[in-house]
Amino acid sequence: MFKKINIQYLFSYFGLIPYAVIFLDKYFFSIIKEEILINFATYYSLIIIVFIGSINWDLKTNPPTHIVVYGFLPSLFAVIIIVLNLYNINTLII
């Protein structure tokens, strides 16, 4: 009657809950300050981007160079965005 639920997909979709909370607060409740919402969305997105890049890190084998670079670029991108944010660069530019 019930199909087996893949726990990995279930947890993946739970990762969307913070974005739903941000959306609901921004457009309906306005409880949290907008600066905090923007910073949270930025940092949370960067965490997700870094995890997506780290999927390609296979430390047991010697992967090709392009796979290593492809796995490293999201981390580099995240560090650049964090540094720009810490220097208070306009969030619309980031």
N, C-alpha and C positions, 0 to 999 in steps of 0.2 A: 504494500500500500504506500509506504513512504520510501522515497529514494534516500540513499545514504547522503548525508550532508557533508560536503567537503569543508573541513574546519579552516583550511587555508583561505578559501574564498570568503568564508564568513568573517574571519578576522580582517581580511582585506577591505571588505565593505564597512566594517566598523571604523576603519580609518577615515571614512567620510563624515562621521558624526561631528568632529570639531568644525568642519566647514559648514555644516547645517546649523550648528549653534551660532557661528559667526554671522551667517546670513539672517537667521531669525532675530538676533540681537540688533544687527545694524538696521534692518528695515521695519521691525515691529516693536521691539522693547526699548532699545537705546539705554540699557543699563550700564554697559561697559563703555569706557571712553574709546573714541574712534582710534586714537593713537595706539592703544593697547591692542585693539582688534587688528589693525594693519600690521603691527610688529608680530603678533602671534601668527597671523596668516602667512607672513613672509617666512618666519623661522620654521613653522610647521611644514610649509611647502619645500623648504630647503632640506629638511630631514628626509622627506619622502624622495626627493631627487637623489640624495646621497645613497639612500637604500637601493634605489633602482640601479644606480651605477655600480653598487657593490655586488649586485647579482653576478656580475662577470668576474669577480675576483675568485679565482680557483688557485688556492695556495698549494695544492697537492701536485699539480702538474706544472709544466713550463708552457704557458699559453703564448700564442703569437703576440708580437708587439702591438699590433693594432687593437687587439682585445684589451690589453693592459691600458693603453691610452684611452680607449673607449670607456673603460671602467673608472679611470682616474679623472676624466673631464668633469663629471658632475660634482665631484668633491672640490675641484679647483673653482668651478663656477660658484659653488656655495660659499667658499671662503671669500671670494671677491665680493659677493653680495653682502655678506656679513660685515666686511671691512667698510664697504660703502655706507652701509646702514649705521655703523658705529661712528663714522665721520659726519653723520647727519646730512648726507646727500638727499636731495628731494626724493621722496618715495615714488613719485610719478616717473622719475627718470629710472629708478631701480626697477 
